[in-house]
Amino acid sequence: GNSVTQMEGPVTLSEEAFLTINCTYTATGYPSLFWYVQYPGEGLQLLLKATKADDKGSNKGFEATYRKETTSFHLEKGSVQVSDSAVYFCALSDRGGADGLTFGKGTHLIIQP
Amino acid sequence: DTAVSQTPKYLVTQMGNDKSIKCEQNLGHDTMYWYKQDSKKFLKIMFSYNNKELIINETVPNRFSPKSPDKAHLNLHINSLELGDSAVYFCASSQQSNQPQHFGDGTRLSIL
């Protein structure tokens, strides 16, 4: 079956630090990959996506590259802000989305001023 | 203007009761979903509907019954609530099943 593995949190960084949140996946097909963000008390928002190998998704300074050879989709940001504090979920959609989204367990990111 | 709206936002009730959570999307999407998020923030798909037809039904107890009166609505009815049903339930929608999903703000269900 499909699965997504993310680094365990919480991850605590100082403002302006470089961020990496690791994500690896296993899938039976050729999945689309997503990062979603959940701010406190809110639903999930799509942060970025990639649908094929070597695609780079980017949004709000965040980037992630679809690496088929390492089955990874690591999230990066060059300089984090306090407002980036949230829970980040890596997810995949396989078989044309027929199975819905498979999520990782989420990484709680805390940015300190 | 809310794209995916769920009601109620909070639901506190006693074990054994029956309750419903409503979901509506105004995006014109064809596919709607229900997810359960447990206390450790883990999200798992429960159901998926495409144009009012069920396409995913994960290993969810029969006490949970989704109902889609039209493609803009997917309601979740839960019978005989149990302590383990306490969670945040999220509704989502997408244009097609392989497109990014838009989520509601969630319904926090607490069973006393």
Interface residues (C-beta under 8 A of the other chain):
Chain A: S32 F34 Y36 Q38 G41 E42 G43 L44 Q45 L46 K49 V87 F89 S93 G96 G97 A98 D99 G100 L101 T102 F103 K105 G106 H108
Chain B: V4 T31 Y33 Y35 K40 K41 F42 L43 K44 I45 S48 I55 I56 F90 A92 S94 Q96 S97 N98 Q99 P100 Q101 H102 F103 G104 D105 G106
